[in-house]
């Protein structure tokens, strides 16, 4: 973690819950430091004003105020930087965000989604059917976890390099808890391939299920 990112950690920012969270983190980091610089700058200016224009030194009020244009330039600079920040949000590459936004249900066979997943409960959440494994199985990626039929994995760390999302997750079954590394390569908007580190050429394809 860079030293600039320590401000996010100090303020208690939670772990990323989406694949493009690091991009947002960088914007938040810059915003925090920018607001901190503004606070220090305007506080110093306020204190300077109190000292320089105190009544003892200037018993008569100056109704014209500041005659230089520096304050106008400073205010314009602040507005410009804030506009750049807003444009940064708007101009973030939507293709990259869509490519790595993997939240949802994924099945090993695109035409078996209805036999692998179902909606259940008051919340109408995604659940596995009784015979899901017979139809290739699959998994569900949520904000901070990956769910299989018999295993739930909590995401501890994530890193993406554009088209591949690498996850480290703590996975729990009824009898064991272990750390598992997931490497998910995005093939297109609706299909991914799980790769297995150390086993070159071995991959399993999954397809997004519209739920």
C-alpha positions as CSV (number, residue, x, y, z in Angstrom):
1,X,0.0,0.0,0.0
2,X,1.3,3.4,-1.0
3,X,1.9,6.0,1.7
4,X,-0.8,8.2,0.2
5,X,-3.4,5.4,0.6
6,X,-2.7,5.3,4.4
7,X,-5.3,8.1,4.8
8,X,-8.0,5.6,3.7
9,X,-6.8,3.0,6.1
10,X,-6.6,5.6,8.9
11,X,-10.2,6.7,8.3
12,X,-11.4,3.1,8.5
13,X,-12.4,2.5,4.9
14,X,-13.7,-1.0,4.5
15,X,-12.3,-3.6,2.0
16,X,-13.2,-3.3,-1.6
17,X,-16.6,-4.9,-2.4
18,X,-16.4,-4.6,-6.2
19,X,-13.8,-5.5,-8.8
20,X,-13.2,-1.8,-9.8
21,X,-13.1,-0.6,-6.2
22,X,-9.4,0.3,-6.4
23,X,-10.2,2.9,-9.0
24,X,-12.7,4.6,-6.7
25,X,-10.2,4.2,-3.8
26,X,-7.7,6.3,-5.7
27,X,-10.2,9.1,-6.3
28,X,-11.2,9.0,-2.6
29,X,-7.5,9.2,-1.6
30,X,-7.0,12.2,-3.8
31,X,-10.2,13.8,-2.4
32,X,-9.1,13.3,1.2
33,X,-5.6,14.8,0.6
34,X,-7.1,17.7,-1.4
35,X,-9.6,18.5,1.3
36,X,-6.9,18.2,3.9
37,X,-4.7,20.7,1.9
38,X,-7.7,23.1,1.6
39,X,-8.3,22.8,5.4
40,X,-4.7,23.6,6.2
41,X,-4.5,26.4,3.6
42,X,-7.7,28.2,4.5
43,X,-7.0,27.8,8.3
44,X,-3.6,29.4,7.8
45,X,-5.2,32.2,5.8
46,X,-7.8,32.7,8.5
47,X,-5.2,32.9,11.3
48,X,-3.1,35.3,9.2
49,X,-6.1,37.5,8.6
50,X,-6.9,37.6,12.3
51,X,-3.3,38.6,13.1
52,X,-2.7,41.0,10.2
53,X,-6.0,42.8,10.3
54,X,-6.6,42.9,14.0
55,X,-8.2,46.0,15.5
56,X,-5.1,47.2,17.3
57,X,-3.2,47.3,14.1
58,X,-6.1,48.6,11.9
59,X,-8.5,50.6,14.1
60,X,-10.3,51.9,11.1
61,X,-12.2,49.4,8.9
62,X,-11.2,49.0,5.2
63,X,-14.4,48.6,3.4
64,X,-12.7,47.9,0.0
65,X,-11.1,44.7,1.3
66,X,-8.6,42.7,-0.7
67,X,-7.5,44.5,-3.9
68,X,-5.4,41.8,-5.6
69,X,-7.0,39.0,-7.6
70,X,-5.2,36.1,-5.8
71,X,-8.3,35.1,-3.9
72,X,-10.3,34.9,-7.1
73,X,-7.6,32.8,-8.7
74,X,-7.5,30.4,-5.7
75,X,-11.3,30.0,-5.7
76,X,-11.2,29.3,-9.5
77,X,-8.5,26.7,-9.0
78,X,-10.5,24.9,-6.3
79,X,-13.6,24.8,-8.6
80,X,-11.4,23.6,-11.5
81,X,-9.9,20.7,-9.5
82,X,-13.4,19.7,-8.2
83,X,-14.7,19.7,-11.8
84,X,-11.7,17.5,-12.8
85,X,-12.6,15.0,-10.0
86,X,-16.2,14.9,-11.2
87,X,-15.2,14.3,-14.7
88,X,-12.8,11.6,-13.5
89,X,-15.9,9.7,-12.2
90,X,-17.8,10.2,-15.5
91,X,-14.9,9.3,-17.8
92,X,-13.8,6.1,-16.0
93,X,-13.6,3.5,-18.7
94,X,-17.1,1.9,-18.7
95,X,-15.7,-1.1,-20.7
96,X,-13.2,-2.0,-18.0
97,X,-15.8,-1.6,-15.3
98,X,-18.2,-3.9,-17.1
99,X,-15.5,-6.4,-17.9
100,X,-14.6,-6.9,-14.3
101,X,-18.0,-6.5,-12.7
102,X,-18.6,-10.2,-12.0
103,X,-21.4,-9.9,-9.4
104,X,-24.1,-12.5,-10.1
105,X,-24.7,-16.2,-10.7
106,X,-22.3,-18.2,-12.9
107,X,-23.0,-21.7,-14.3
108,X,-20.7,-24.2,-16.0
109,X,-23.3,-24.5,-18.9
110,X,-25.1,-21.5,-20.3
111,X,-28.3,-23.5,-21.1
112,X,-28.5,-25.1,-17.6
113,X,-28.9,-21.9,-15.6
114,X,-32.5,-22.7,-14.7
115,X,-31.5,-26.1,-13.4
116,X,-28.6,-24.8,-11.3
117,X,-30.1,-21.7,-9.8
118,X,-33.4,-20.6,-8.4
119,X,-34.9,-17.8,-6.4
120,X,-35.9,-18.5,-2.9
121,X,-37.0,-16.9,0.4
122,X,-38.6,-13.6,1.3
123,X,-35.6,-11.7,-0.1
124,X,-35.9,-13.6,-3.4
125,X,-32.2,-14.4,-3.2
126,X,-30.3,-16.6,-5.6
127,X,-30.1,-20.2,-4.3
128,X,-29.0,-23.5,-5.7
129,X,-31.4,-26.2,-6.8
130,X,-31.5,-29.6,-5.2
131,X,-29.8,-31.2,-8.3
132,X,-27.6,-28.3,-9.3
133,X,-24.4,-30.5,-9.4
134,X,-25.9,-32.8,-11.9
135,X,-26.1,-30.0,-14.3
136,X,-22.5,-28.8,-14.0
137,X,-22.9,-26.6,-10.9
138,X,-21.7,-23.1,-10.5
139,X,-21.2,-20.3,-8.0
140,X,-22.5,-16.9,-7.0
141,X,-20.3,-13.8,-6.6
142,X,-21.6,-11.2,-4.2
143,X,-20.2,-8.1,-2.7
144,X,-17.6,-9.7,-0.5
145,X,-18.1,-13.4,-0.9
146,X,-18.3,-16.3,-3.3
147,X,-20.9,-19.0,-2.7
148,X,-21.0,-22.5,-3.9
149,X,-23.6,-25.0,-3.0
150,X,-21.6,-26.4,-0.1
151,X,-19.0,-23.8,0.4
152,X,-18.9,-20.1,1.3
153,X,-15.8,-18.0,0.7
154,X,-15.2,-14.6,2.1
155,X,-13.0,-12.4,-0.1
156,X,-9.9,-11.2,1.7
157,X,-8.0,-9.5,-1.1
158,X,-8.5,-8.8,-4.8
159,X,-6.4,-7.5,-7.6
160,X,-7.2,-7.1,-11.3
161,X,-4.9,-6.5,-14.3
162,X,-7.5,-5.4,-16.8
163,X,-8.9,-8.7,-17.9
164,X,-8.0,-11.1,-15.0
165,X,-9.4,-10.8,-11.5
166,X,-7.3,-12.5,-8.8
167,X,-9.0,-13.2,-5.5
168,X,-7.8,-14.6,-2.2
169,X,-10.7,-15.9,-0.1
170,X,-11.2,-17.7,3.1
171,X,-13.5,-20.7,2.4
172,X,-15.5,-22.6,4.9
173,X,-17.3,-25.9,4.7
174,X,-18.9,-27.9,7.5
175,X,-15.6,-29.4,8.5
176,X,-12.7,-27.2,7.3
177,X,-11.6,-23.6,6.8
178,X,-8.9,-22.8,4.2
179,X,-7.6,-20.0,2.0
180,X,-8.2,-20.4,-1.7
181,X,-6.9,-18.4,-4.6
182,X,-9.3,-17.7,-7.5
183,X,-8.0,-16.5,-10.8
184,X,-10.9,-15.4,-13.1
185,X,-10.2,-14.4,-16.7
186,X,-12.9,-12.4,-18.4
187,X,-13.6,-13.8,-21.9
188,X,-16.5,-11.4,-22.6
189,X,-19.4,-9.7,-20.8
190,X,-21.1,-13.0,-20.1
191,X,-18.4,-15.6,-19.8
192,X,-15.3,-16.1,-17.7
193,X,-12.7,-18.8,-17.2
194,X,-11.4,-20.0,-13.9
195,X,-7.7,-20.6,-14.1
196,X,-5.6,-22.6,-11.7
197,X,-2.3,-21.1,-10.6
198,X,0.6,-23.6,-11.2
199,X,-1.5,-25.7,-13.7
200,X,-0.9,-24.0,-17.0
201,X,-3.6,-24.7,-19.6
202,X,-6.2,-25.9,-17.1
203,X,-9.3,-23.7,-17.0
204,X,-13.0,-24.1,-16.5
205,X,-15.5,-21.9,-18.2
206,X,-18.5,-20.4,-16.6
207,X,-21.4,-18.4,-18.1
208,X,-23.4,-15.6,-16.5
209,X,-26.9,-16.5,-15.6
210,X,-29.7,-13.8,-16.0
211,X,-31.5,-14.1,-12.7
